[in-house]
């Protein structure tokens, strides 16, 4: 398999997992899963704690590998690894309590209990944009709950996937508990053909739907964390537009817009539209596109070369329908999958820019007359991952978010994830939940016990 450095275009070879190796890995895990699930919980937790500690000890090396593979600035790679450690801390602290049997017995009646048992062998097809963060959402609670994990990292971040495996093994995790499959779509399809006990995927709606269709006859738990076209609305009661513009800029352009919860479309009340756009454009001037290893770089290259033409087409189609580019950043000369940070105004929902997931550093800003129009436009999407409202009036903001059909709502913030709250999408944005107590119990099978003395 060929891997590509998105900064230089340099290709290098990485051995892939073949079909026989994949089947052997699964059989190895299936035969030994009970050993892991019967290991005392405190011992499983101790190994995961060591893994977390080693992430910190090796973060500089790991961050450089991640930046080389997918192009995000080195500081963002470090931020991701540190964020993963924070999420692991949540699971270490909260999983035991959520695995305790629930006793619903009533005096003089049968004992009634709920117990939580592991699913078994989990297939995890992960993503390239945040391989540590989206990875630990799945394989950490899965392992703590007593499952074993057959992990397929994205082909774009295969080296990171192999580093994760190495750290686990160095920390004493039995090899049968975490196996890695390296490859592209072919190996992913072969993984889905295995008699897995659950499958968890992070990626695009198109691939997620294909996975759901392929495994539907197996009647196993399926978790799909898919994309979004996440809207943000700025009401007319705000006074500090400077701070709002700063927050929105990060929500749009962090990780080059390659986040499922990036702000992908902005709606601004007409009364403050001009002032906001001036501030937003001013803030965008500080974005610096270039070598992701260099200090001060805020935008590295895109991870996938094909995304450049897709974004160009979105922008050009919008312009042909009347949109106006009010900001376009500079990109370096020479190789690299670079695309300039771009802001457009005079956009509307006849344009793909406001309807189709961009997954890159482009944003359209549409002016609205009132809250009702904003709500209608925010809901005019096949996705339902996150939505954001900026308003001075909390009651007003809550009422708007209540009417938006999305799994997560933000008031006066955007593009954040908390391990204490479920991460779940509606419509084409996914199925099931990760994080919170829901994202722990997702890796368990409940068993009801009726005990008559």
C-alpha positions in Angstrom: 0.0 0.0 0.0 1.2 3.5 -0.9 1.1 6.2 1.7 1.6 9.9 0.8 3.0 12.8 2.7 0.4 15.6 2.0 3.1 18.3 2.4 5.6 17.0 -0.2 3.6 14.5 -2.2 6.3 11.9 -1.4 5.0 8.3 -1.5 6.3 5.5 0.6 5.3 1.8 1.0 3.5 0.4 3.9 2.8 -3.4 4.1 -0.9 -4.2 4.1 -2.8 -6.9 6.0 -3.8 -9.7 3.7 -7.0 -11.8 3.9 -5.5 -14.7 5.6 -3.8 -12.6 8.3 -7.1 -10.8 8.9 -9.0 -14.1 9.4 -6.2 -15.4 11.7 -6.4 -12.2 13.7 -10.1 -12.5 14.2 -9.9 -16.2 15.1 -7.1 -15.5 17.6 -9.3 -12.8 19.2 -12.4 -14.9 19.2 -10.6 -17.8 20.9 -9.1 -15.6 23.7 -11.8 -12.9 24.3 -13.0 -14.7 27.5 -9.5 -14.4 28.9 -9.6 -10.6 28.7 -13.2 -10.3 29.9 -12.5 -12.5 32.9 -9.5 -10.5 33.9 -10.4 -8.4 36.9 -11.7 -5.0 36.0 -9.0 -3.2 38.0 -6.3 -5.0 36.0 -7.9 -4.0 32.7 -8.1 -0.4 34.0 -4.4 -0.5 35.1 -3.3 -1.4 31.6 -5.3 1.4 30.1 -3.9 3.8 32.6 -0.4 2.8 31.5 -1.4 3.4 27.9 -2.6 6.9 28.8 0.7 7.6 30.6 2.7 6.5 27.6 0.7 8.7 25.2 2.1 11.6 27.3 5.6 10.2 27.4 5.7 9.8 23.7 3.6 12.7 22.6 6.3 14.6 20.7 7.2 11.5 18.5 3.5 10.6 18.0 2.6 14.2 17.1 5.3 14.3 14.4 4.1 11.1 12.9 0.5 12.3 12.8 1.5 15.6 11.2 3.5 13.9 8.6 0.7 11.6 7.7 -2.3 13.9 7.6 -0.9 17.4 7.5 -2.3 19.2 10.6 0.0 21.7 12.3 2.2 20.1 14.9 0.6 22.0 17.8 -2.8 20.6 16.7 -1.4 17.1 16.7 -0.1 17.6 20.3 -3.5 19.1 21.3 -5.2 16.0 19.9 -3.0 13.5 21.8 -3.5 15.5 25.0 -7.2 15.6 24.4 -7.2 11.9 24.0 -5.5 11.5 27.3 -8.3 13.6 28.9 -11.0 11.4 27.4 -9.2 8.3 28.6 -9.3 9.8 32.1 -13.0 10.0 31.9 -13.4 6.4 31.0 -11.0 5.3 33.7 -13.0 7.2 36.3 -16.5 6.4 35.2 -16.6 2.9 33.6 -16.6 0.9 36.7 -19.7 2.7 38.1 -21.6 2.2 34.9 -20.8 -1.5 34.7 -22.2 -2.2 38.2 -25.3 -4.4 38.2 -28.5 -2.6 38.8 -30.7 -4.0 41.5 -34.4 -3.4 41.1 -35.6 -5.9 43.7 -38.7 -5.1 45.8 -39.4 -6.6 49.2 -41.4 -9.8 49.1 -41.0 -10.1 45.3 -38.4 -11.8 43.1 -35.0 -10.3 42.9 -34.7 -8.3 39.7 -31.3 -7.3 38.3 -29.6 -5.9 35.2 -26.0 -7.0 34.5 -23.8 -5.7 31.7 -21.7 -8.1 29.7 -19.2 -7.4 26.9 -20.3 -7.8 23.3 -17.2 -9.9 22.3 -15.0 -9.1 19.3 -15.5 -5.5 18.2 -14.6 -4.2 14.7 -13.5 -0.6 14.7 -13.0 1.2 11.4 -11.6 4.5 12.4 -11.0 8.0 10.8 -7.9 9.9 9.7 -8.9 13.5 10.8 -8.6 12.7 14.6 -7.2 9.2 14.8 -6.5 9.5 18.5 -9.7 11.3 19.6 -12.1 9.2 17.6 -10.1 6.1 18.3 -10.2 6.3 22.1 -14.0 7.0 21.9 -14.3 3.4 20.8 -11.4 1.2 21.7 -10.8 2.4 25.2 -14.4 1.8 26.6 -14.6 -1.3 24.5 -11.5 -2.8 26.2 -12.4 -1.7 29.7 -15.8 -3.3 29.3 -14.1 -6.6 28.4 -14.2 -6.7 24.7 -11.4 -7.3 22.3 -10.9 -4.9 19.4 -10.0 -5.5 15.7 -8.9 -2.0 14.7 -8.6 -0.7 11.2 -7.1 2.8 11.1 -7.7 4.9 8.1 -5.2 4.2 5.3 -4.2 7.9 5.6 -3.0 7.4 9.2 -1.8 3.8 9.2 1.5 4.7 10.9 -0.4 6.3 13.8 -2.6 3.1 14.1 0.5 1.0 14.3 2.0 3.3 17.0 -1.2 2.9 19.0 -0.8 -0.9 18.8 2.8 -0.7 19.9 2.0 1.4 22.9 -0.7 -1.0 24.0 1.6 -4.0 23.7 4.4 -2.1 25.5 1.9 -1.5 28.3 1.1 -5.1 28.8 -2.1 -5.4 26.8 -2.3 -9.0 25.5 -1.9 -9.1 21.7 -5.2 -10.9 21.3 -7.0 -7.9 22.9 -6.0 -5.5 20.2 -5.2 -6.4 16.6 -4.6 -4.0 13.8 -5.6 -4.4 10.1 -3.8 -2.1 7.7 -5.2 -1.4 4.3 -7.8 0.5 2.2 -11.4 -0.2 1.3 -10.8 -3.8 0.3 -9.5 -4.8 3.8 -12.4 -2.8 5.3 -15.0 -4.8 3.4 -13.3 -8.1 4.3 -13.3 -7.1 8.0 -17.1 -6.5 7.8 -17.5 -10.1 6.4 -16.1 -11.5 9.6 -18.6 -12.8 12.3 -18.0 -9.8 14.5 -20.1 -9.0 17.6 -20.3 -5.3 16.9 -19.0 -2.8 14.4 -18.1 0.9 15.1 -17.2 3.3 12.2 -16.3 6.9 12.0 -16.3 8.5 8.5 -18.5 9.7 5.7 -22.3 9.1 5.4 -21.8 7.3 2.1 -19.4 4.7 3.6 -21.5 4.5 6.8 -24.6 3.6 4.8 -22.6 1.0 2.9 -21.4 -0.5 6.2 -24.9 -0.6 7.6 -26.2 -2.3 4.5 -23.4 -4.9 4.5 -23.8 -6.0 8.1 -27.6 -5.5 8.5 -28.2 -9.3 8.2 -25.9 -10.0 11.1 -28.2 -8.3 13.6 -25.2 -6.9 15.6 -24.8 -3.5 17.3 -23.6 -0.9 14.8 -22.3 2.5 15.8 -21.9 5.1 13.0 -20.3 8.5 13.7 -20.7 10.3 10.3 -20.4 13.7 8.8 -22.3 17.0 9.2 -23.1 20.3 7.6 -23.1 22.1 10.9 -24.9 25.4 11.1 -24.1 28.5 13.3 -26.5 31.4 13.9 -25.5 34.8 15.3 -28.5 36.8 16.7 -28.8 40.6 16.7 -28.5 41.2 20.4 -24.7 40.7 20.7 -22.4 43.5 21.6 -18.9 41.9 21.6 -18.6 40.8 18.0 -14.8 40.7 18.2 -15.0 37.7 20.6 -17.7 36.1 18.6 -15.7 36.4 15.4 -12.7 34.8 17.1 -14.7 31.8 18.4 -16.4 31.3 15.0 -13.0 31.5 13.1 -11.7 28.6 15.2 -14.9 26.7 14.7 -14.6 27.0 11.0 -10.9 26.7 10.3 -9.4 24.5 13.1 -7.9 21.3 11.6 -8.4 23.0 8.2 -12.2 22.4 8.5 -11.6 18.7 8.4 -13.7 17.9 11.5 -17.2 16.4 11.5 -18.3 19.1 13.9 -16.6 22.0 12.1 -18.9 25.0 11.5 -19.8 24.6 7.8 -22.4 27.3 7.3 -23.1 30.6 9.1 -26.3 32.6 9.4 -26.1 36.2 10.6 -29.0 38.5 11.6 -29.2 41.4 9.1 -28.9 44.0 11.8 -25.3 43.1 12.6 -24.2 41.3 9.4 -22.0 44.1 8.1 -20.2 44.5 11.4 -19.7 40.8 11.9 -18.3 40.2 8.4 -15.8 43.0 8.9 -14.6 41.4 12.2 -14.6 37.9 10.7 -12.5 39.0 7.7 -10.1 40.8 10.0 -9.6 37.7 12.2 -9.1 35.5 9.1 -6.1 37.6 8.1 -4.1 35.9 10.9 -4.5 32.5 9.3 -1.1 31.2 8.0 -1.0 28.4 5.5 2.3 26.5 5.2 4.5 23.8 6.5 2.7 22.1 9.4 6.0 21.5 11.2 6.8 25.2 11.2 5.9 27.4 14.3 3.1 29.8 13.6 1.4 27.7 10.9 -2.3 27.5 11.5 -3.3 25.6 8.3 -1.3 22.8 6.8 -2.1 20.9 3.6 -5.3 19.0 3.2 -5.0 15.2 3.9 -6.5 14.1 0.6 -5.5 15.5 -2.8 -8.9 14.9 -4.3 -10.5 17.3 -1.8 -8.9 20.2 -3.6 -10.9 19.9 -6.7 -14.1 19.2 -4.7 -13.7 22.5 -2.8 -12.8 24.4 -5.9 -16.0 23.3 -7.6 -18.0 24.3 -4.5 -16.6 27.8 -4.5 -16.8 28.2 -8.3 -20.4 27.0 -8.4 -21.3 29.4 -5.6 -19.7 32.4 -7.4 -21.5 31.5 -10.6 -24.8 31.8 -8.7 -24.0 35.2 -7.2 -21.8 34.5 -4.2 -18.9 36.9 -3.5 -15.5 35.9 -2.0 -14.6 38.4 0.7 -11.5 36.6 1.9 -9.1 34.2 0.3 -5.8 33.3 2.1 -2.5 32.8 0.5 -1.0 29.3 -0.1 2.7 28.5 -0.5 4.2 27.8 -3.9 5.4 24.3 -4.7 4.1 20.8 -3.7 1.5 20.1 -1.1 -2.2 19.6 -1.0 -3.0 23.2 0.0 -6.3 25.1 -0.3 -6.7 28.7 0.7 -9.0 29.5 3.6 -12.0 31.1 1.9 -15.0 33.1 3.1 -18.0 33.9 0.9 -21.1 36.1 1.4 -24.3 36.4 -0.6 -24.8 32.7 -0.5 -28.0 30.7 -0.4 -29.3 27.2 -0.3 -29.3 26.8 -4.1 -25.5 26.4 -3.7 -23.7 23.2 -2.8 -21.6 25.2 -0.5 -24.5 25.5 1.9 -25.9 22.0 1.4 -23.1 19.5 0.8 -20.4 18.7 3.4 -17.3 20.6 2.5 -14.8 19.2 5.0 -12.3 21.9 4.2 -11.4 25.5 4.9 -14.3 27.2 3.1 -17.4 28.9 4.6 -20.5 30.6 3.4 -22.2 33.4 5.4 -25.9 34.0 4.7 -27.9 37.0 6.1 -31.3 36.3 7.6 -34.1 38.6 8.7 -35.1 36.9 12.0 -34.8 33.8 14.2 -37.6 32.0 12.4 -35.7 32.2 9.1 -32.5 31.1 10.7 -34.2 28.1 12.2 -35.7 27.1 8.9 -32.4 27.3 7.1 -30.5 25.5 9.9 -32.9 22.6 9.6 -32.7 22.5 5.8 -30.2 19.7 5.7 -29.9 15.9 5.5 -27.5 16.0 8.4 -28.0 16.5 12.2 -24.7 16.5 14.1 -24.2 19.8 15.8 -25.6 23.3 15.7 -24.5 26.6 17.3 -26.2 29.8 18.4 -24.5 32.9 19.6 -26.9 35.2 21.6 -26.7 37.4 24.7 -30.1 36.1 25.8 -29.7 32.5 27.1 -33.5 31.9 27.0 -33.6 32.9 23.4 -30.6 30.8 22.5 -32.1 27.7 24.3 -35.4 28.1 22.5 -33.7 28.3 19.1 -31.5 25.2 19.8 -34.6 23.3 21.0 -36.0 23.7 17.5 -32.9 22.5 15.7 -32.8 18.8 14.8 -29.2 17.9 15.8 -27.6 15.6 18.3 -25.6 18.4 19.9 -26.4 22.1 20.5 -23.9 24.8 21.5 -24.8 28.2 23.0 -22.1 30.9 22.6 -19.5 28.3 21.7 -19.0 25.7 18.9 -16.8 22.8 17.7 -16.2 21.2 21.1 -16.7 17.7 22.5 -17.0 16.7 26.2 -16.6 13.1 27.4 -19.4 13.7 29.9 -22.0 14.3 27.1 -23.0 11.8 24.4 -21.7 12.3 20.9 -24.5 11.3 18.6 -25.8 12.3 15.2 -29.3 12.4 13.7 -30.4 11.7 10.2 -27.3 11.2 7.9 -24.9 12.2 10.7 -24.9 8.8 12.4 -26.4 6.1 14.5 -25.8 5.4 18.2 -23.7 7.3 20.7 -20.1 7.5 21.9 -18.9 9.2 25.1 -20.8 9.7 28.3 -22.4 6.7 30.1 -24.2 5.9 26.9 -20.9 5.5 25.1 -19.8 3.1 27.8 -22.9 0.9 27.8 -22.8 0.8 24.0 -20.1 -1.8 24.3 -22.2 -4.1 26.6 -25.1 -6.5 26.3 -27.6 -6.1 29.1 -28.7 -9.3 30.8 -31.9 -9.3 33.0 -32.0 -11.7 35.9 -35.2 -12.8 37.7 -34.2 -14.6 40.9 -36.8 -16.5 43.0 -35.5 -17.4 46.4 
